[in-house]
Amino acid sequence: MPPGSPADSPLAVETVPAFMLHSLALLVALLAPMGQTTTTLHVGVWEPSDQSAERAIQLLLTHYRAHHPQVTVAVMPHPASQAHEWLRRWCKSERNWRPDVVVVPDVWLAQIVDQLEPPDAATIARVRTTASPALLERASVGGRPCAIPFTLSPRLLFYWPDLIGEKNWQPGSWNEVLDATEKARRKSRVWGLGVPGLGEGLTMLFGEILWAQGGDFLGQHSPEAAAAVDIMSSKAEQSIDVIVRCEREGIAEPQMLTWTQEDLEDLFLARKLTAIVAPAGLEQGVAEADRAKLGVAQLPGRPNFTDLAVDDLAIFKASTTDTSRVAAAQDFLAVAASADGQACIAEAGGLPMDLELARKAVKSAALKAALPGMKNLRGLPLENTDALVAAIDRAVWLAVSGRMLSPRALEEGQAMLPVKLAE
């Protein structure tokens, strides 16, 4: 059973390997009393995941089981590193066996929306009353809700106050961040700002610098989002220049282009980086003895904004004529969106979509720092994110390596978008 599950509870949820699920469902049916219909709800999750997310899914399922005793719940853990592969496999055909409810990153929803059952109107209405419109939009494709928000993972600026020389540091611009981390590097001989050299982490940081300057990935909320993305604006040029400065002036880690976000988070936790932008969950990885020494600030930029990664709860269409599992899945999403469900997420240490509850219940310093920007959400485009990541990777590599000046590097990156979309 995953960490944090109430193992000694009579309502504990079973965690079952995928290969055993068919046999389990058959056994449950055979053991059911004559005339009694038994439904098994399968929930697909990814491991490893944020500790609060693991705890939240267990609390939600336990609460659900208490109100739906006729439903057997089986949790299906799969490797997070293979999440995209598993989702594609399940979506190849409705005849394929697949979970009833699955956790899906919001940037993947558009790829699988044809295989999803929309949440009930009552559940969507409940989300509308508690979540910001921008948050519900990130659970929608083409303006239509196809899932509900589950885990909200804001990104914050983490730092070591003793290296920065300030306990309540709140930089107003990225130039302030670079100036302070460069000073810390020269003084303490600890690397300054962690800058990923590739992948989604780099694209997210590029976006955060872009948004802080009033720029944007154009058209990110339109149905033709990826085709409308423009990384050749003057604001984008300023953003890539910030990243180039990090490498040229030795503010970032050596051989910057080779580092991933995950590698840099490990470096920061080992106190070999002065500062890093990372998900709020990074706080959980800090040793207990060092947690009080950790500093966390909002991302630079005015007005305040929060860059939010969202994992949604979605329902797969039924693969058989038996609609009982879809009904059970709809009931589970209703529980997750309810006041009790949001309280479960807060109790688990997560950020509920109900901001009024979040202001009262959130205890994490990182989540508290994110709250002021929650009404002004930012995030990567909801469609064809992979194409954007490839374009930013290419542009940054060309500019940082000195092969091209920033404007030309961005042109080359922009030219990759239609190529990647055609693949």
Helices and strands as residue ranges (DSSP letters): E 14-15, G 18-20, H 21-31, E 39-47, H 51-67, E 71-79, G 80-82, H 83-91, E 101-105, G 106-108, H 109-112, G 113-115, E 116-117, H 121-130, H 133-137, E 140-141, E 144-145, E 148-159, H 161-164, H 174-188, E 191-193, H 199-212, H 225-228, H 234-248, G 256-258, H 261-269, E 273-279, G 280-285, H 288-291, E 295-297, E 306-316, H 324-337, H 339-347, H 355-361, H 365-370, G 371-373, E 377-378, H 385-400, H 406-422
